[in-house]
Amino acid sequence: MPLYGVGRVQLGGTGRGRVEHEDAPMDCPSHRMLVVEHDRATRTLLRRILTLCGWEVIEAGSLMEGIARLDPPPDCLLLDLHLPDGDGESLLKKVRVERLPTRVVVNTGMEDATRLEMVRGLQPDALLRKPLDSEGLKAVCGLV
């Protein structure tokens, strides 16, 4: 069983506790997660949660940033389909066509059944619906 960094609770002036933690398990290498999400607040929250799960998180806010961050290939890609400069499924196709050793989790709020069926045809490792709940987070965090 891996040993995790010890957390310390600090109380601020508001009386709320803030936990300081190590970013990854201390006795095993971290795994790389690329989070491609157009919404900055969502991306930041996902980075914080996934870091607590032991992931080294790389962020991208657009399709082009995501493509650029595929080298070297991450262990996992958490992918939004609605990106400001293109469709997220283009990134999923690239991972599949180039046979990158990357698991892909699509996280979307999209309702278009035809498009979702096309995405399923690209065989993501998981297709999750926004908002990401605790079960979805467990699925993402447990991929390695």
Number of C-alpha atoms within 10 A of each C-alpha: 4 9 10 17 14 11 11 12 11 11 11 9 6 6 8 10 12 12 11 12 14 14 18 21 17 14 11 11 11 18 16 20 26 24 27 29 27 20 15 12 10 14 19 14 11 19 20 14 14 21 21 17 19 21 24 19 21 17 20 20 18 20 25 15 13 21 16 10 17 18 9 9 17 21 20 23 28 21 27 27 24 20 18 14 12 13 14 24 23 14 22 22 15 13 21 17 10 8 9 15 12 19 22 25 23 24 24 19 14 13 9 8 9 9 13 16 10 11 19 15 9 15 14 19 16 17 17 21 14 12 11 16 11 9 10 18 15 13 13 24 18 9 14 11
